[in-house]
């Protein structure tokens, strides 16, 4: 999912030729790429610069804040589907390179499933997905509900107005993933601080990000060794027990998987809860629909996930191992390719009237959780967490409303996420 900043005075590039430079919004560099800070953070509006890129073609040439080269950005749904399933475009190929990215320090670790290619990623995903089957997620729901219940108790005791971000959106994903991973309560504040440092985008945060990733990996390596010796009822123990024949996850693979889950829990669910609640509270008809027909919540959540821009920028690129054509543009061997899941979710060739938030839209798979070989394996847990959090919140506070005018809210400008810094609510 991506955002690009633009002003009226910024230059525009010409439409892409099949093998030439491409288009976009922002400052055009000498090499023909468009400088894309991806810093648009005005509420939850769809970035107008991304809309401009989409209107000029399905593939653009861009330059991101960090990294030593430009990259191609694919914005169309079908083009992204091709990129995410194309064997000649390698995630593993970016490891050890100063690849184009949003953060000063690459977030992922070399052993992470996020930067492996098939068959290695297939093996890890097959083993790790055993922890997120319907049966396992159903066993996790009481733990998620328990954390949510405690947090809502505290919010009710605090009384209105209360900052929903501080009382629910921030602590619920953090406490839930720590609870599920079996992280000791005394260690959670330190791990959460490291996670936030790793997600920062400011250039002066690089040293802190490097140290944070090192600390997180060391912690999870030690925790993995403990779970090998004394398994418990937690995700790391479940992952450690996953096997296919004689194949099991190694200690380093388990540690990196735990780090990936920790980052995903903080990066995604935190902003999703606040953004979904904000959207519901600013759309009275949709809010009333969910309140009066709670059984429709899963379907409404799916449409909200498609429609809301939860993040800024792009994620991890792929490297072309040989020439490949994507949406009529030739990607040369050695060039980087990024995709925008956000633009894919607004592609009119995929979704009728894509800019409309329509809970009655026919169910059509979207790309909020990725696609292909790197689609998030923990989607069942993420959906359970959202259904529980939003469902319990609306049932507990039937008169929930914003405590300040929507235009007075301020929005995050320091990380790759999009969410209100505070979300004051009353009931």
C-alpha positions as CSV (number, residue, x, y, z in Angstrom):
1,X,0.0,0.0,0.0
2,X,1.5,3.3,-1.0
3,X,1.2,7.1,-0.7
4,X,3.1,9.8,-2.6
5,X,3.3,13.5,-1.7
6,X,2.7,16.1,-4.4
7,X,2.1,19.9,-4.7
8,X,0.7,21.9,-7.6
9,X,4.2,23.1,-8.7
10,X,5.8,19.7,-8.9
11,X,6.7,18.4,-12.3
12,X,5.0,15.6,-14.1
13,X,6.7,12.9,-16.1
14,X,5.5,11.7,-19.5
15,X,3.6,8.5,-20.0
16,X,5.7,5.3,-20.0
17,X,6.9,3.7,-23.2
18,X,7.0,-0.1,-23.3
19,X,10.7,-0.1,-22.4
20,X,11.4,3.4,-21.3
21,X,10.9,5.5,-18.2
22,X,7.5,5.9,-16.8
23,X,5.2,8.4,-15.2
24,X,4.1,9.6,-11.8
25,X,3.5,12.6,-9.5
26,X,6.3,14.3,-7.8
27,X,9.7,15.7,-8.8
28,X,11.2,14.1,-11.9
29,X,14.9,13.2,-11.4
30,X,17.5,13.4,-14.0
31,X,17.2,9.7,-14.8
32,X,13.5,10.2,-15.5
33,X,12.3,8.6,-12.3
34,X,9.7,10.4,-10.2
35,X,10.8,11.3,-6.6
36,X,8.2,9.8,-4.3
37,X,8.5,10.7,-0.6
38,X,5.2,8.8,0.0
39,X,4.4,11.1,2.9
40,X,0.8,11.9,2.2
41,X,-1.0,11.7,5.6
42,X,-4.2,13.8,5.4
43,X,-6.8,11.8,7.1
44,X,-7.7,8.7,5.3
45,X,-8.2,10.3,1.9
46,X,-6.8,8.4,-1.1
47,X,-3.5,9.9,-2.1
48,X,-4.2,12.2,-5.1
49,X,-0.6,11.6,-6.4
50,X,-1.3,7.8,-6.5
51,X,-4.5,8.5,-8.3
52,X,-2.4,10.5,-10.8
53,X,0.1,7.6,-11.2
54,X,-2.8,5.2,-11.8
55,X,-4.3,7.5,-14.5
56,X,-1.1,7.6,-16.4
57,X,-0.5,3.8,-16.7
58,X,-0.1,0.6,-14.8
59,X,3.7,0.9,-14.4
60,X,5.8,3.9,-13.3
61,X,9.4,4.7,-12.7
62,X,10.0,6.1,-9.2
63,X,12.7,6.9,-6.7
64,X,12.1,6.4,-2.9
65,X,13.6,8.2,0.1
66,X,16.2,5.4,0.7
67,X,18.2,3.1,-1.5
68,X,20.8,3.7,-4.2
69,X,18.6,3.1,-7.3
70,X,15.2,3.9,-8.8
71,X,12.5,1.3,-9.1
72,X,9.5,0.4,-11.1
73,X,6.1,0.7,-9.4
74,X,3.3,-1.5,-10.6
75,X,-0.2,-0.1,-9.7
76,X,-2.7,-2.2,-11.6
77,X,-4.4,-5.3,-10.0
78,X,-3.5,-7.7,-12.8
79,X,0.1,-6.4,-13.1
80,X,0.6,-6.9,-9.4
81,X,-0.9,-10.3,-9.6
82,X,1.7,-11.1,-12.2
83,X,4.6,-9.6,-10.2
84,X,3.7,-11.5,-7.0
85,X,3.6,-14.8,-8.9
86,X,6.5,-14.3,-11.4
87,X,9.5,-16.5,-10.7
88,X,11.8,-14.1,-12.5
89,X,11.1,-11.4,-9.9
90,X,12.9,-12.3,-6.7
91,X,12.5,-11.1,-3.2
92,X,15.6,-13.0,-2.1
93,X,17.6,-11.0,-4.6
94,X,17.3,-7.8,-2.6
95,X,19.0,-9.2,0.5
96,X,22.3,-7.5,1.1
97,X,21.6,-4.7,-1.3
98,X,20.8,-1.0,-0.7
99,X,17.4,-1.5,-2.3
100,X,14.8,1.3,-2.7
101,X,12.7,1.6,0.4
102,X,10.7,3.8,2.8
103,X,12.8,3.3,6.0
104,X,16.4,4.1,6.7
105,X,17.1,0.5,7.9
106,X,15.6,-2.4,6.0
107,X,12.9,-3.8,8.3
108,X,13.1,-7.5,7.3
109,X,15.8,-10.0,8.2
110,X,17.6,-12.1,5.6
111,X,16.0,-15.3,6.9
112,X,12.5,-13.9,7.0
113,X,9.8,-15.6,4.9
114,X,9.1,-12.2,3.4
115,X,12.4,-12.2,1.5
116,X,12.5,-15.8,0.5
117,X,11.5,-17.2,-2.9
118,X,9.9,-20.6,-3.7
119,X,10.7,-23.4,-2.9
120,X,12.2,-22.1,0.3
121,X,9.4,-19.7,1.1
122,X,6.9,-22.4,0.3
123,X,8.4,-24.7,2.8
124,X,8.4,-22.0,5.6
125,X,4.8,-21.0,4.8
126,X,3.6,-24.6,4.7
127,X,5.0,-25.2,8.2
128,X,4.1,-21.8,9.7
129,X,0.6,-21.9,8.4
130,X,-0.1,-24.9,10.6
131,X,-0.2,-22.4,13.5
132,X,-3.0,-20.4,11.9
133,X,-5.5,-23.0,10.9
134,X,-9.2,-22.4,11.8
135,X,-8.9,-24.7,14.8
136,X,-5.8,-22.9,16.2
137,X,-7.3,-19.5,15.6
138,X,-10.5,-20.5,17.4
139,X,-8.3,-21.5,20.4
140,X,-6.7,-18.0,20.3
141,X,-10.0,-16.1,20.3
142,X,-10.5,-16.3,24.1
143,X,-7.1,-14.8,24.7
144,X,-7.8,-12.0,22.3
145,X,-11.2,-11.4,23.9
146,X,-9.6,-11.4,27.3
147,X,-7.1,-8.7,26.4
148,X,-9.8,-6.6,24.7
149,X,-12.1,-7.0,27.7
150,X,-9.5,-5.8,30.1
151,X,-8.7,-2.8,27.9
152,X,-12.3,-1.8,27.5
153,X,-12.9,-2.1,31.2
154,X,-10.1,0.4,31.8
155,X,-11.5,2.7,29.2
156,X,-14.9,2.6,30.8
157,X,-13.4,3.2,34.2
158,X,-11.5,6.2,32.8
159,X,-14.7,7.7,31.5
160,X,-15.4,9.9,28.5
161,X,-13.8,11.5,26.7
162,X,-11.2,8.8,26.3
163,X,-8.4,8.3,23.6
164,X,-9.3,5.1,21.8
165,X,-5.8,4.9,20.3
166,X,-4.2,4.8,23.8
167,X,-6.9,2.6,25.4
168,X,-7.4,0.1,22.6
169,X,-5.8,0.5,19.2
170,X,-2.2,0.6,20.4
171,X,-2.2,-1.8,23.3
172,X,-4.5,-4.5,21.9
173,X,-2.3,-5.7,19.0
174,X,0.8,-5.3,21.1
175,X,-0.5,-7.1,24.1
176,X,-2.3,-9.7,22.0
177,X,0.7,-10.7,20.0
178,X,2.9,-10.8,23.1
179,X,0.3,-12.9,24.9
180,X,0.1,-15.3,21.9
181,X,3.9,-15.5,21.5
182,X,4.3,-16.1,25.2
183,X,6.4,-13.0,25.9
184,X,6.7,-12.4,29.6
185,X,4.8,-9.2,30.8
186,X,8.1,-7.7,32.2
187,X,9.6,-7.9,28.7
188,X,6.7,-6.4,26.7
189,X,7.4,-2.7,27.1
190,X,11.0,-3.2,25.9
191,X,10.0,-5.2,22.9
192,X,7.3,-2.8,21.9
193,X,9.8,0.1,22.1
194,X,12.1,-1.8,19.8
195,X,9.3,-2.5,17.4
196,X,8.4,1.2,17.2
197,X,12.0,2.1,16.5
198,X,12.2,-0.3,13.7
199,X,9.1,1.1,11.9
200,X,10.3,4.8,12.1
201,X,11.1,6.5,8.8
202,X,13.3,9.5,9.8
203,X,17.0,9.2,8.6
204,X,18.3,10.0,12.1
205,X,16.6,6.8,13.4
206,X,18.8,4.4,11.5
207,X,21.2,3.5,14.3
208,X,18.4,3.0,16.7
209,X,16.6,0.8,14.1
210,X,19.6,-1.4,13.6
211,X,20.1,-1.9,17.4
212,X,16.3,-2.6,17.8
213,X,16.3,-5.3,15.2
214,X,19.4,-6.9,16.7
215,X,17.8,-6.8,20.2
216,X,14.5,-8.3,19.0
217,X,16.2,-11.2,17.1
218,X,18.4,-12.0,20.1
219,X,15.4,-12.0,22.4
220,X,13.4,-14.3,20.2
221,X,16.3,-16.7,19.6
222,X,16.5,-17.1,23.4
223,X,12.8,-17.5,23.8
224,X,12.8,-20.1,21.0
225,X,15.4,-22.1,22.8
226,X,13.3,-22.0,26.0
227,X,10.2,-23.2,24.1
228,X,12.2,-26.1,22.6
229,X,13.1,-27.2,26.1
230,X,9.8,-26.5,27.7
231,X,6.9,-26.1,25.3
232,X,3.9,-24.1,26.3
233,X,0.5,-23.2,24.9
234,X,1.8,-20.3,22.8
235,X,2.5,-19.6,19.1
236,X,6.2,-20.2,19.3
237,X,5.6,-23.7,20.8
238,X,3.0,-24.4,18.1
239,X,5.4,-23.3,15.4
240,X,8.1,-25.4,16.9
241,X,5.9,-28.4,16.9
242,X,4.9,-27.9,13.2
243,X,6.3,-30.6,11.0
244,X,5.9,-32.1,7.5
245,X,7.4,-35.5,7.6
246,X,10.8,-35.0,9.2
247,X,11.0,-31.3,8.3
248,X,10.6,-28.7,11.1
249,X,11.5,-25.1,11.6
250,X,15.0,-24.3,12.8
251,X,15.7,-22.1,15.8
252,X,16.8,-19.1,13.7
253,X,13.7,-19.6,11.4
254,X,11.5,-19.6,14.5
255,X,13.1,-16.5,15.9
256,X,12.7,-14.6,12.6
257,X,9.1,-15.8,12.3
258,X,8.4,-14.5,15.8
259,X,9.9,-11.1,14.9
260,X,7.9,-11.0,11.7
261,X,4.7,-11.7,13.6
262,X,5.6,-9.1,16.2
263,X,6.1,-6.4,13.5
264,X,3.0,-7.4,11.6
265,X,0.9,-7.2,14.8
266,X,2.1,-3.7,15.5
267,X,2.3,-2.4,12.0
268,X,-1.1,-3.5,10.7
269,X,-3.6,-4.1,13.5
270,X,-2.8,-0.9,15.4
271,X,-3.7,1.4,12.6
272,X,-6.5,-0.8,11.3
273,X,-8.4,-0.6,14.6
274,X,-8.2,3.2,14.8
275,X,-8.9,3.7,11.1
276,X,-11.9,1.4,11.0
277,X,-13.4,3.0,14.1
278,X,-12.8,6.5,12.7
279,X,-14.4,5.5,9.4
280,X,-17.5,4.0,11.2
281,X,-17.9,7.0,13.5
282,X,-17.8,9.4,10.5
283,X,-20.3,7.4,8.5
284,X,-23.5,7.2,10.6
285,X,-25.4,5.1,8.2
286,X,-22.7,2.4,8.1
287,X,-22.3,2.5,11.9
288,X,-26.0,2.0,12.4
289,X,-26.0,-0.9,10.0
290,X,-23.3,-2.7,12.0
291,X,-24.9,-1.9,15.3
292,X,-28.4,-3.1,14.2
293,X,-27.1,-6.1,12.2
294,X,-23.9,-7.3,14.0
295,X,-23.9,-10.4,11.9
296,X,-22.8,-8.2,8.9
297,X,-19.6,-7.1,10.7
298,X,-17.3,-9.5,8.9
299,X,-18.5,-8.4,5.5
300,X,-18.3,-4.7,6.4
301,X,-14.8,-5.2,7.8
302,X,-13.7,-6.9,4.5
303,X,-14.9,-3.8,2.5
304,X,-13.3,-1.4,5.0
305,X,-10.0,-3.3,4.7
306,X,-10.2,-2.9,0.9
307,X,-11.1,0.8,1.0
308,X,-9.0,2.3,3.8
309,X,-5.3,3.3,3.1
310,X,-3.7,1.9,6.2
311,X,-0.1,2.6,5.3
312,X,2.2,5.0,3.5
313,X,4.5,3.9,0.8
314,X,5.5,0.5,-0.4
315,X,7.0,-2.6,1.2
316,X,9.7,-4.9,0.0
317,X,10.6,-4.8,-3.7
318,X,11.6,-7.6,-6.0
319,X,14.7,-7.9,-8.2
320,X,14.4,-9.0,-11.9
321,X,16.7,-12.0,-12.4
322,X,16.2,-11.7,-16.1
323,X,14.2,-9.4,-18.5
324,X,10.4,-9.7,-17.9
325,X,7.4,-7.9,-19.3
326,X,4.8,-6.5,-16.9
327,X,1.7,-4.8,-18.2
328,X,3.5,-3.9,-21.5
329,X,6.7,-2.6,-19.8
330,X,10.0,-4.4,-20.0
331,X,11.7,-4.8,-16.7
332,X,15.4,-5.3,-17.3
333,X,17.5,-7.8,-15.4
334,X,18.9,-6.2,-12.3
335,X,16.0,-3.6,-11.9
336,X,13.8,-3.3,-8.8
337,X,10.0,-3.7,-8.9
338,X,7.7,-2.4,-6.2
339,X,3.9,-3.0,-6.1
340,X,1.1,-0.9,-4.6
341,X,-1.6,-3.0,-3.0
342,X,-3.4,0.2,-2.2
343,X,-3.8,1.1,-5.9
344,X,-4.7,-2.5,-6.7
345,X,-7.6,-2.2,-4.2
346,X,-8.8,0.9,-6.2
347,X,-8.4,-0.6,-9.7
348,X,-11.6,0.0,-11.6
349,X,-10.8,-3.0,-13.8
350,X,-11.1,-5.1,-10.7
351,X,-13.8,-3.3,-8.6
352,X,-16.8,-1.4,-9.8
353,X,-16.8,2.2,-8.5
354,X,-13.7,1.4,-6.5
355,X,-13.6,4.7,-4.6
356,X,-17.0,4.0,-3.0
357,X,-17.2,2.3,0.4
358,X,-19.9,-0.2,-0.4
359,X,-20.7,-2.9,2.2
360,X,-23.0,-4.6,-0.3
361,X,-20.2,-5.0,-2.9
362,X,-20.0,-8.6,-4.2
363,X,-17.3,-10.4,-2.3
364,X,-14.1,-10.0,-4.4
365,X,-10.6,-10.9,-3.1
366,X,-8.5,-7.7,-2.5
367,X,-4.8,-7.2,-1.8
368,X,-4.7,-5.6,1.7
369,X,-3.0,-8.6,3.1
370,X,-0.8,-9.2,0.0
371,X,-1.1,-11.7,-2.8
372,X,0.7,-14.8,-4.1
373,X,3.8,-16.2,-2.5
374,X,3.9,-13.5,0.2
375,X,0.3,-13.1,1.3
376,X,0.2,-12.8,5.0
377,X,-0.1,-16.3,6.6
378,X,-1.7,-14.8,9.7
379,X,-4.8,-13.4,8.0
380,X,-7.2,-15.7,10.0
381,X,-5.7,-14.3,13.3
382,X,-5.8,-10.7,12.0
383,X,-9.5,-11.0,11.0
384,X,-10.4,-12.6,14.4
385,X,-8.7,-9.8,16.2
386,X,-10.5,-7.1,14.3
387,X,-13.9,-8.8,14.6
388,X,-13.4,-9.2,18.3
389,X,-12.1,-5.7,19.0
390,X,-14.6,-3.8,16.9
391,X,-17.6,-6.1,17.9
392,X,-16.8,-5.8,21.6
393,X,-16.3,-2.0,21.4
394,X,-19.6,-1.3,19.6
395,X,-21.5,-3.7,21.9
396,X,-20.0,-2.2,25.1
397,X,-20.5,1.4,24.1
398,X,-23.7,1.7,22.0
399,X,-23.5,5.5,22.0
400,X,-19.9,5.7,20.9
401,X,-19.1,8.9,19.0
402,X,-16.1,11.2,18.3
403,X,-15.5,13.6,21.1
404,X,-14.0,16.2,18.8
405,X,-14.8,17.4,15.3
406,X,-13.1,15.1,12.8
407,X,-11.1,18.0,11.3
408,X,-9.4,18.6,14.6
409,X,-7.7,15.1,14.6
410,X,-4.0,15.0,13.8
411,X,-2.4,12.1,11.8
412,X,0.8,10.2,12.1
413,X,3.7,11.7,10.0
414,X,6.6,9.7,11.5
415,X,6.1,6.1,10.4
416,X,5.0,4.1,7.4
417,X,1.5,3.8,8.9
418,X,-1.6,6.0,8.5
419,X,-3.6,6.5,11.7
420,X,-4.8,9.3,14.0
421,X,-2.3,10.2,16.7
422,X,-5.3,10.3,19.1
423,X,-8.9,9.3,18.7
424,X,-11.0,11.0,21.4
425,X,-14.3,9.3,21.8
426,X,-17.3,9.7,24.1
427,X,-20.4,7.6,24.8
